[in-house]
């Protein structure tokens, strides 16, 4: 398997909305496939048969409780990092489970909207830890409207189940969804700016590109842009800026306040800086062989010759001093792999490569695809990460990166990350994030500290 293409798939779901994130050929966009393959898919794609929308009137309270219990059972049997959250200070999962079950029990028959509200509230309790929560209608619509998002055929088949389609088809009619959609479309409407650049309101808020002397700065406050046109516009802006500044002595990628989104933004947007180089980082993760995982992995780890497996008992605090073995209870093994993205065969239009110093600015908001950029940056010798500890919630090991399961009665999708990724010291990445190479001191921003470090090197 082409290793860089593998990473595209692995990054994909980590990539989407906070809702996602491993040889040599150029990779397709995470939300696309190679042009030829895309054309073949379009030719072979058979339109789905129409389904009747979910009928909330038929949704009894007993069904709601069964679906609610399915939410928790699915997590407990499949979501390895849930053990780390259970061990965290101030978290009482049993209390959450009982508290929200009582709320569901109080709903009358037919109150499907009330059930959605409760599941949404519960999802927020997790704070996007391990991407735990329900798949909302906005994310579902993106998958279904842009079919190349699929990470596997198993995932595609799940999303296209009649029961699942019927539920989200009904949810799309709700006023709150219509308002969200209208707001997104307005903020991402592409217009021509005064300088001739074609941008949207959302892009102008999140992207700022400039140069001061020998230092170029690309500030990207999020990778979560709505729609293919917006994503392509941002990537083209970043590529153009990078190509224009390959001669910079220092290039700063400022992703402070960036909580993730579509990894295609950085993997392709900053590709001119990576041409001729390889990005790598080691990946260690505990996992569970729950039924959902086994079905969605479709043969992993047996079909992955690049992954080394060990028993949980083989982990030691000598190698991982801050490892909490209790948090790994119920896990079935540990997988070791080195993931990379290889740009060594890629060339910029003029053949020139970036030979300066690359800096990535991090902070506590970085998660998902932003977290993965930090991980690759820290694992690469030509890059230095400056700032504060990230939020974590990133990693690449198997495809798909996030798991989904359909509630048995309503068809709503439950989502979670299956892997418990370990940092070098044994802490859980979803809880502790990644520490930068250079930590900021009290009272200074990541940018201030980075400029200070650059000044030292210029002496």
C-alpha positions as CSV (number, residue, x, y, z in Angstrom):
1,X,0.0,0.0,0.0
2,X,1.2,3.5,-0.8
3,X,2.2,4.8,2.6
4,X,1.3,8.4,2.2
5,X,-2.0,7.5,0.7
6,X,-2.6,5.4,3.8
7,X,-2.2,8.5,6.0
8,X,-4.8,10.4,4.0
9,X,-7.3,7.8,4.9
10,X,-6.2,7.6,8.5
11,X,-6.3,11.3,9.0
12,X,-9.7,11.8,7.4
13,X,-12.2,11.3,10.2
14,X,-10.0,13.0,12.8
15,X,-10.1,15.8,10.2
16,X,-13.7,16.6,10.2
17,X,-15.2,19.3,12.4
18,X,-13.9,18.2,15.8
19,X,-16.6,16.5,15.3
20,X,-9.8,13.4,12.5
21,X,-5.6,11.5,11.6
22,X,0.8,6.5,7.0
23,X,5.1,5.9,0.6
24,X,6.1,8.0,-2.0
25,X,3.6,9.0,-4.6
26,X,1.6,12.2,-4.2
27,X,-1.5,11.6,-2.1
28,X,-5.0,12.5,-2.9
29,X,-6.9,15.0,-0.9
30,X,-8.4,13.5,2.2
31,X,-11.9,14.5,0.9
32,X,-11.2,13.3,-2.6
33,X,-9.7,10.4,-4.5
34,X,-7.3,10.5,-7.5
35,X,-9.0,11.9,-10.5
36,X,-9.1,8.7,-12.5
37,X,-10.4,6.7,-9.5
38,X,-12.9,9.4,-8.8
39,X,-14.2,9.2,-12.4
40,X,-14.5,5.4,-12.1
41,X,-16.4,5.8,-8.8
42,X,-18.8,8.2,-10.5
43,X,-19.4,5.8,-13.3
44,X,-20.0,2.8,-11.0
45,X,-22.0,4.6,-8.4
46,X,-25.6,3.4,-8.3
47,X,-28.1,5.9,-6.9
48,X,-29.5,5.0,-3.6
49,X,-33.2,4.1,-3.5
50,X,-35.4,6.6,-1.7
51,X,-36.4,5.8,1.8
52,X,-39.2,7.1,4.0
53,X,-38.1,9.5,6.6
54,X,-37.9,8.4,10.2
55,X,-41.2,8.8,11.9
56,X,-40.7,10.3,15.4
57,X,-44.3,9.4,16.4
58,X,-43.3,5.7,16.3
59,X,-40.3,6.3,18.6
60,X,-41.3,5.1,22.0
61,X,-39.6,5.9,25.3
62,X,-38.6,2.2,25.6
63,X,-36.8,2.5,22.2
64,X,-35.0,5.7,23.4
65,X,-33.7,3.9,26.5
66,X,-32.5,1.0,24.4
67,X,-30.7,3.4,22.1
68,X,-29.2,5.3,25.0
69,X,-27.9,2.1,26.6
70,X,-26.5,1.1,23.2
71,X,-24.5,4.4,23.2
72,X,-22.8,3.5,26.5
73,X,-22.3,-0.2,25.7
74,X,-20.7,0.6,22.4
75,X,-18.2,2.9,24.1
76,X,-17.4,0.6,27.0
77,X,-16.7,-2.4,24.7
78,X,-14.8,-0.5,21.9
79,X,-13.4,2.9,23.0
80,X,-10.0,2.1,24.5
81,X,-9.3,5.8,25.7
82,X,-12.5,5.8,27.7
83,X,-10.5,4.0,30.4
84,X,-8.2,7.1,30.7
85,X,-11.1,9.4,31.1
86,X,-12.6,7.2,33.8
87,X,-9.3,7.5,35.7
88,X,-9.1,11.3,35.2
89,X,-9.7,13.6,38.2
90,X,-13.2,15.2,38.4
91,X,-14.8,12.7,36.0
92,X,-17.5,10.3,37.1
93,X,-18.7,8.4,34.0
94,X,-21.1,6.3,36.0
95,X,-22.8,9.5,37.3
96,X,-23.0,10.9,33.7
97,X,-24.5,7.6,32.5
98,X,-27.2,7.5,35.2
99,X,-27.9,11.3,35.1
100,X,-28.6,11.3,31.4
101,X,-30.5,8.0,31.4
102,X,-32.9,9.6,33.8
103,X,-33.4,12.5,31.4
104,X,-34.1,10.1,28.6
105,X,-36.5,8.1,30.9
106,X,-38.5,11.3,31.4
107,X,-39.2,11.9,27.7
108,X,-42.7,11.1,26.4
109,X,-43.2,8.7,23.5
110,X,-42.5,10.4,20.2
111,X,-40.1,13.1,21.5
112,X,-37.2,12.3,19.2
113,X,-36.1,15.9,19.2
114,X,-35.8,15.7,23.0
115,X,-33.7,12.6,22.6
116,X,-31.4,14.3,20.2
117,X,-31.0,17.2,22.6
118,X,-30.1,14.9,25.5
119,X,-27.5,13.0,23.4
120,X,-26.0,16.3,22.2
121,X,-25.7,17.5,25.7
122,X,-24.1,14.3,26.8
123,X,-21.7,14.5,23.9
124,X,-20.6,18.0,25.0
125,X,-19.8,16.6,28.4
126,X,-17.0,14.6,26.8
127,X,-15.6,17.8,25.4
128,X,-14.6,16.0,22.1
129,X,-12.5,13.6,24.1
130,X,-11.7,10.7,21.7
131,X,-14.2,12.2,19.3
132,X,-17.0,10.7,21.5
133,X,-20.5,11.7,20.6
134,X,-23.2,11.4,18.0
135,X,-22.7,12.2,14.4
136,X,-24.7,15.4,13.8
137,X,-26.7,16.1,10.7
138,X,-24.2,18.6,9.4
139,X,-21.3,16.1,9.4
140,X,-23.5,13.3,8.1
141,X,-24.6,15.5,5.2
142,X,-21.0,16.2,4.3
143,X,-20.2,12.5,4.1
144,X,-23.2,11.8,2.0
145,X,-22.8,14.7,-0.4
146,X,-19.0,14.2,-0.8
147,X,-18.8,10.4,-1.1
148,X,-15.0,10.4,-1.4
149,X,-14.8,11.1,2.3
150,X,-15.3,7.4,2.9
151,X,-12.4,5.8,4.7
152,X,-13.6,2.2,4.0
153,X,-16.4,0.4,2.3
154,X,-17.7,-0.8,5.7
155,X,-18.1,2.8,6.8
156,X,-19.8,3.7,3.5
157,X,-22.3,0.8,3.9
158,X,-23.1,1.9,7.5
159,X,-23.8,5.5,6.5
160,X,-26.0,4.3,3.6
161,X,-28.1,1.9,5.6
162,X,-31.8,2.7,5.1
163,X,-32.4,3.2,8.8
164,X,-29.5,5.7,9.1
165,X,-30.5,7.6,6.0
166,X,-34.1,7.8,7.2
167,X,-33.1,9.3,10.5
168,X,-30.8,12.0,9.1
169,X,-33.3,12.7,6.3
170,X,-35.8,13.5,8.9
171,X,-33.3,15.5,11.0
172,X,-32.4,17.6,8.0
173,X,-36.0,19.0,8.0
174,X,-35.7,20.4,11.6
175,X,-35.6,24.2,11.8
176,X,-32.3,24.2,13.8
177,X,-30.5,22.4,11.0
178,X,-31.9,24.8,8.4
179,X,-30.7,27.8,10.3
180,X,-27.2,26.2,10.8
181,X,-27.0,25.4,7.1
182,X,-28.0,28.9,6.1
183,X,-25.5,30.5,8.4
184,X,-22.7,28.3,7.1
185,X,-23.5,29.0,3.5
186,X,-23.5,32.8,4.1
187,X,-20.2,32.8,6.0
188,X,-18.5,30.7,3.4
189,X,-19.9,32.4,0.3
190,X,-16.9,33.1,-1.9
191,X,-16.3,36.7,-2.9
192,X,-13.5,38.7,-4.5
193,X,-11.7,40.8,-2.0
194,X,-10.2,44.3,-2.6
195,X,-6.7,42.8,-3.4
196,X,-8.2,40.5,-6.0
197,X,-8.1,37.4,-3.8
198,X,-11.2,35.2,-3.9
199,X,-12.1,34.6,-0.3
200,X,-15.1,34.1,2.0
201,X,-15.9,35.8,5.3
202,X,-14.9,32.6,7.1
203,X,-11.5,32.4,5.3
204,X,-10.7,36.0,6.0
205,X,-11.3,35.5,9.7
206,X,-9.2,32.4,9.9
207,X,-6.3,32.9,7.5
208,X,-3.6,35.7,7.7
209,X,-0.5,35.5,5.6
210,X,2.3,38.0,5.8
211,X,6.1,38.4,5.7
212,X,8.4,40.6,7.8
213,X,12.0,40.7,6.6
214,X,13.3,37.1,6.4
215,X,10.4,35.6,8.3
216,X,7.2,34.4,6.6
217,X,4.1,33.8,8.7
218,X,1.1,31.7,7.9
219,X,-1.6,32.0,10.6
220,X,-4.4,29.5,10.2
221,X,-7.0,29.6,13.0
222,X,-8.9,26.5,11.9
223,X,-8.9,23.8,9.3
224,X,-12.7,23.5,9.4
225,X,-13.9,25.3,6.2
226,X,-17.3,24.5,4.8
227,X,-17.6,23.0,1.3
228,X,-15.2,21.9,-1.4
229,X,-14.8,25.4,-2.9
230,X,-13.7,26.9,0.5
231,X,-11.3,24.1,1.2
232,X,-9.7,24.4,-2.3
233,X,-9.5,28.2,-2.0
234,X,-7.6,28.0,1.3
235,X,-5.2,25.3,0.0
236,X,-4.5,27.4,-3.1
237,X,-3.8,30.5,-1.0
238,X,-1.4,28.6,1.3
239,X,0.4,26.9,-1.6
240,X,0.8,30.3,-3.4
241,X,2.1,31.9,-0.2
242,X,4.6,29.1,0.5
243,X,5.9,29.1,-3.1
244,X,6.4,32.9,-2.9
245,X,8.3,32.5,0.3
246,X,10.6,29.5,-0.2
247,X,13.5,31.9,0.2
248,X,12.5,32.8,3.8
249,X,15.1,32.1,6.4
250,X,12.3,31.3,8.9
251,X,8.7,30.2,8.1
252,X,6.2,30.2,11.0
253,X,3.0,28.2,10.8
254,X,0.8,29.6,13.6
255,X,-2.0,27.3,14.5
256,X,-2.7,28.6,17.9
257,X,-6.5,28.7,18.5
258,X,-6.8,26.0,15.8
259,X,-8.9,23.1,17.0
260,X,-8.7,21.1,13.8
261,X,-10.9,20.2,10.9
262,X,-9.9,19.0,7.5
263,X,-6.2,17.8,7.4
264,X,-6.1,18.3,3.6
265,X,-5.7,22.1,4.4
266,X,-2.3,21.5,5.9
267,X,-1.1,18.4,4.1
268,X,-1.6,20.0,0.7
269,X,-1.6,23.7,1.7
270,X,2.0,23.5,3.1
271,X,3.2,20.9,0.7
272,X,5.6,23.3,-1.1
273,X,7.5,23.6,2.3
274,X,7.7,19.8,2.6
275,X,8.8,19.1,-1.0
276,X,11.9,16.8,-0.9
277,X,11.3,16.0,2.8
278,X,9.6,13.3,4.9
279,X,7.4,13.9,8.0
280,X,7.4,11.2,10.6
281,X,6.3,10.4,14.1
282,X,6.1,7.2,16.2
283,X,2.6,5.9,17.1
284,X,1.8,3.6,20.1
285,X,-1.8,2.8,20.9
286,X,-3.7,0.4,23.0
287,X,-6.9,-1.0,21.5
288,X,-10.0,-3.2,22.2
289,X,-11.3,-6.0,20.0
290,X,-14.9,-4.9,20.5
291,X,-17.5,-6.0,17.8
292,X,-17.8,-2.6,16.3
293,X,-14.0,-2.2,16.0
294,X,-13.6,-5.6,14.5
295,X,-16.3,-5.0,11.9
296,X,-15.1,-1.5,11.0
297,X,-11.4,-2.4,10.8
298,X,-12.2,-5.2,8.4
299,X,-9.1,-7.3,9.0
300,X,-6.8,-5.0,11.0
301,X,-4.2,-5.7,12.5
302,X,-3.7,-9.0,10.6
303,X,-3.8,-7.2,7.3
304,X,-1.2,-4.6,8.3
305,X,2.4,-5.9,8.1
306,X,3.8,-2.6,9.3
307,X,2.3,-2.8,12.8
308,X,4.0,-4.6,15.7
309,X,1.7,-5.9,18.4
310,X,2.4,-6.5,22.1
311,X,0.4,-7.6,25.1
312,X,-0.6,-4.9,27.6
313,X,1.4,-6.8,30.2
314,X,4.6,-6.0,28.2
315,X,4.2,-2.3,28.9
316,X,6.3,-1.1,31.8
317,X,6.6,2.1,33.8
318,X,10.3,1.9,33.2
319,X,9.7,2.7,29.5
320,X,6.6,4.8,30.2
321,X,7.1,6.4,33.6
322,X,3.7,8.1,33.8
323,X,1.7,5.1,32.5
324,X,-1.6,4.5,34.3
325,X,-2.0,0.7,33.9
326,X,-5.5,0.9,35.5
327,X,-6.7,3.1,32.6
328,X,-5.8,0.3,30.2
329,X,-8.0,-2.3,31.9
330,X,-10.1,-4.1,29.3
331,X,-7.7,-3.4,26.4
332,X,-6.7,-6.3,24.3
333,X,-3.3,-5.3,23.1
334,X,-0.9,-2.5,22.1
335,X,0.1,-1.6,18.5
336,X,3.4,0.1,17.5
337,X,4.0,1.8,14.2
338,X,5.9,4.7,12.6
339,X,3.6,6.8,10.5
340,X,5.0,9.1,7.9
341,X,4.1,11.4,5.0
342,X,6.7,11.2,2.2
343,X,7.1,14.3,0.0
344,X,10.6,13.3,-1.1
345,X,9.5,12.8,-4.7
346,X,7.4,15.9,-4.9
347,X,8.9,18.9,-6.7
348,X,7.8,22.6,-6.7
349,X,7.2,24.2,-10.1
350,X,10.7,25.7,-10.2
351,X,12.4,22.7,-8.5
352,X,13.3,24.9,-5.5
353,X,13.0,23.5,-2.0
354,X,12.5,25.3,1.3
355,X,15.9,25.3,3.1
356,X,15.1,27.6,6.0
357,X,13.9,26.9,9.5
358,X,10.3,25.8,10.0
359,X,8.4,26.7,13.2
360,X,5.0,25.5,14.4
361,X,3.2,27.5,17.1
362,X,0.9,25.4,19.4
363,X,-1.5,25.9,22.2
364,X,-4.1,24.1,24.3
365,X,-6.8,24.4,21.6
366,X,-4.9,22.2,19.1
367,X,-6.7,18.9,18.6
368,X,-7.5,16.4,15.9
369,X,-5.9,17.4,12.6
370,X,-4.2,20.4,14.2
371,X,-2.8,18.0,16.8
372,X,-1.5,15.8,14.1
373,X,0.4,18.7,12.4
374,X,2.1,19.3,15.8
375,X,2.9,15.6,16.1
376,X,4.5,15.5,12.7
377,X,6.3,18.7,13.3
378,X,7.8,17.5,16.6
379,X,8.9,14.3,15.0
380,X,10.7,16.1,12.2
381,X,14.3,17.4,12.6
382,X,13.8,20.4,10.3
383,X,10.9,21.7,12.4
384,X,10.6,23.2,15.9
385,X,7.3,23.3,17.9
386,X,6.9,26.4,20.1
387,X,4.1,27.2,22.5
388,X,2.1,25.2,25.1
389,X,0.8,21.7,25.5
390,X,-1.9,20.8,23.0
391,X,-5.3,19.3,23.6
392,X,-4.5,16.0,22.0
393,X,-7.1,13.9,20.3
394,X,-5.0,13.0,17.3
395,X,-3.3,9.9,16.0
396,X,-3.0,7.4,13.1
397,X,-3.0,3.7,13.4
398,X,-5.8,1.9,11.4
399,X,-8.5,2.8,8.9
400,X,-11.0,4.2,9.7
401,X,-9.6,6.6,12.2
402,X,-13.0,7.0,14.0
403,X,-15.6,4.3,14.5
404,X,-19.3,4.7,14.0
405,X,-22.2,2.5,15.0
406,X,-26.0,3.0,14.4
407,X,-28.4,3.0,17.3
408,X,-30.7,0.0,16.8
409,X,-34.0,1.9,16.8
410,X,-33.6,5.5,15.5
411,X,-30.5,5.0,13.4
412,X,-28.5,7.9,14.9
413,X,-24.8,7.2,14.6
414,X,-22.5,7.0,17.6
415,X,-18.9,8.0,17.0
416,X,-15.6,7.5,18.9
417,X,-11.9,7.1,18.4
418,X,-11.0,3.4,19.2
419,X,-7.3,3.9,20.1
420,X,-5.7,4.9,23.3
421,X,-2.6,6.7,22.0
422,X,0.3,6.9,24.4
423,X,2.7,9.8,24.6
424,X,6.4,9.2,25.2
425,X,6.0,9.3,28.9
426,X,3.0,6.9,28.9
427,X,0.2,9.5,29.4
428,X,-2.9,9.4,27.2
429,X,-2.7,11.8,24.3
430,X,-6.4,12.4,24.4
431,X,-6.0,13.7,27.9
432,X,-2.5,15.2,27.9
433,X,-1.9,16.3,24.3
434,X,1.6,16.9,23.0
435,X,4.3,19.1,24.6
436,X,6.2,21.4,22.3
437,X,9.9,21.4,21.8
438,X,10.1,24.9,23.4
439,X,7.6,25.9,26.1
440,X,6.5,29.5,26.5
441,X,7.2,31.2,29.7
442,X,4.7,33.0,31.8
443,X,3.2,36.1,30.2
444,X,4.6,35.5,26.7
445,X,2.7,34.2,23.6
446,X,3.9,31.5,21.3
447,X,4.7,34.0,18.6
448,X,6.7,36.2,21.0
449,X,8.8,33.2,22.1
450,X,9.3,32.0,18.6
451,X,10.5,35.4,17.4
452,X,12.8,35.5,20.5
453,X,14.3,32.1,19.5
454,X,14.7,33.2,15.9
455,X,16.6,36.3,17.0
456,X,19.0,34.1,19.0
457,X,19.8,32.1,16.0
458,X,20.4,35.2,13.8
459,X,23.2,36.4,16.1
